């Protein structure tokens, strides 16, 4: 059984970076990808906190990018004919939504990183999420689209309430 979330993290990161590309060349693209990967990793670890959860999503599959593509208005038919789009089946809608929330709200990102510190995913690993929780000016410039609250709003809104419930299950949300 697959108890590793790396295919889901890689595919969801790729979806985010293709949907909200970096501006400014190769360095900006690398910085944007790092930020997206950190947000997706935190979101995936929150969503699938145990090895059993990770194994189950590995067996059942995360659902794919169809709904996300529809929400963002992406036309994937042209690109699907020219490249391998099998990776899209590993995109997790909830993880992408939670990552969008984390990328657009620094305080929420800090809360989420604090919450995964209590879990078992990062145990024994030197895990740092600096580019997610405290991005510098270069990080913000590179990921201008990826961190833009208005652009990510449709994706973030999909599952924001469940992220808030996961981070603070005892507190009622006020909308």
C-alpha positions in Angstrom: 0.0 0.0 0.0 1.1 3.5 -0.7 1.5 5.4 2.5 3.4 8.2 0.8 1.6 11.4 -0.2 4.4 12.5 -2.7 2.3 11.8 -5.9 -0.6 13.8 -4.6 1.7 16.6 -3.4 3.6 16.7 -6.7 0.4 16.7 -8.9 -1.4 19.3 -6.8 1.7 21.5 -6.8 1.9 21.2 -10.5 -1.7 22.1 -10.9 -1.3 25.3 -8.7 1.9 26.4 -10.6 0.3 25.8 -14.0 -2.9 27.6 -13.0 -1.1 30.5 -11.3 2.4 30.7 -13.0 5.3 32.7 -11.6 6.3 36.0 -13.2 10.0 36.8 -13.9 12.0 33.9 -15.3 13.5 30.7 -14.0 14.3 31.9 -10.5 10.8 33.2 -10.0 9.4 29.9 -11.3 11.5 28.0 -8.8 10.5 30.3 -5.9 6.9 30.0 -6.9 7.1 26.2 -7.0 8.8 26.0 -3.6 6.0 28.1 -2.1 3.3 26.1 -3.8 4.9 22.8 -2.7 5.2 24.0 0.9 1.6 25.0 1.0 0.4 21.8 -0.6 2.6 19.7 1.7 1.1 21.4 4.8 -2.4 21.0 3.4 -1.8 17.3 2.5 -0.4 16.5 5.9 -3.4 18.2 7.6 -5.9 16.4 5.3 -4.2 13.0 5.7 -2.6 13.1 9.1 -2.0 9.3 9.6 -0.2 6.7 7.5 -3.6 4.9 7.2 -5.2 8.1 5.8 -2.3 8.4 3.3 -2.6 4.7 2.3 -6.4 5.0 1.8 -6.0 8.0 -0.5 -3.2 6.1 -2.3 -5.6 3.2 -3.0 -8.8 5.2 -3.8 -7.1 8.2 -5.5 -7.7 11.9 -4.6 -10.2 12.7 -7.3 -8.4 14.7 -9.9 -8.4 18.3 -11.2 -11.7 18.4 -13.2 -13.7 20.4 -10.6 -10.7 22.8 -10.0 -10.3 23.3 -13.7 -14.0 24.1 -14.0 -13.9 26.6 -11.1 -10.9 28.4 -12.5 -12.2 28.3 -16.1 -9.1 26.3 -17.3 -9.5 24.7 -20.8 -7.5 21.5 -20.5 -8.7 19.9 -23.7 -6.0 21.6 -25.9 -3.1 20.8 -23.5 -4.4 17.2 -22.9 -3.9 16.4 -26.6 -0.3 17.6 -26.6 1.1 16.3 -23.3 0.7 13.6 -20.7 -2.1 14.6 -18.4 -2.3 11.5 -16.2 -0.8 13.6 -13.4 -4.1 15.5 -13.2 -5.8 12.4 -11.7 -3.5 12.8 -8.6 -4.6 16.4 -7.9 -6.6 16.6 -4.7 -9.3 19.3 -4.7 -9.4 19.8 -1.0 -5.6 19.9 -0.7 -5.5 22.5 -3.5 -8.2 24.6 -1.8 -6.5 24.4 1.6 -3.1 25.3 0.0 -4.8 28.3 -1.7 -6.1 29.4 1.7 -2.6 29.1 3.2 -0.9 31.0 0.4 -3.3 33.9 0.8 -3.4 34.2 4.6 -0.1 34.3 6.5 -1.7 33.8 9.9 -3.7 30.8 8.7 -0.4 29.4 7.3 1.3 29.8 10.7 -1.6 28.0 12.4 -1.5 25.2 9.9 2.3 24.7 10.2 1.9 24.7 14.0 -0.9 22.1 13.7 1.2 19.7 11.6 4.1 20.0 14.1 1.8 18.0 16.4 1.3 15.3 13.8 3.6 12.5 12.7 4.5 13.4 9.1 7.5 15.5 9.9 8.9 13.4 12.7 12.6 12.9 12.4 12.9 15.2 9.4 14.3 18.7 9.2 11.1 20.3 8.0 11.0 24.1 7.3 8.2 26.1 5.7 9.8 29.5 5.8 8.8 30.5 2.3 5.2 29.7 3.1 4.9 31.3 6.6 7.3 34.3 6.2 7.9 35.0 2.5 10.3 37.8 1.7 9.8 40.4 -1.0 11.4 38.2 -3.7 9.1 35.3 -2.8 6.0 37.5 -3.0 7.1 39.0 -6.3 7.8 35.6 -7.8 4.5 34.2 -6.7 2.3 37.3 -7.3 -0.4 35.3 -9.0 -0.1 32.3 -6.7 -0.6 34.5 -3.6 -3.2 36.9 -5.0 -6.3 36.6 -2.7 -8.7 37.7 -5.4 -7.3 35.2 -8.0 -7.3 32.3 -5.6 -10.6 33.1 -4.0 -12.7 30.7 -6.1 -10.4 27.8 -5.2 -9.8 28.8 -1.6 -13.6 29.2 -1.0 -14.3 25.6 -2.0 -13.1 24.1 1.3 -12.1 27.0 3.6 -14.7 26.1 6.3 -13.3 22.5 6.6 -9.7 23.9 7.0 -10.9 26.2 9.8 -12.7 23.2 11.4 -9.5 21.1 11.2 -7.3 23.9 12.7 -9.7 24.8 15.5 -12.4 22.2 15.9 -13.8 23.7 19.1 -14.4 27.2 17.7 -17.5 28.0 15.7 -16.9 29.9 12.5 -18.5 33.3 12.1 -19.1 34.0 8.4 
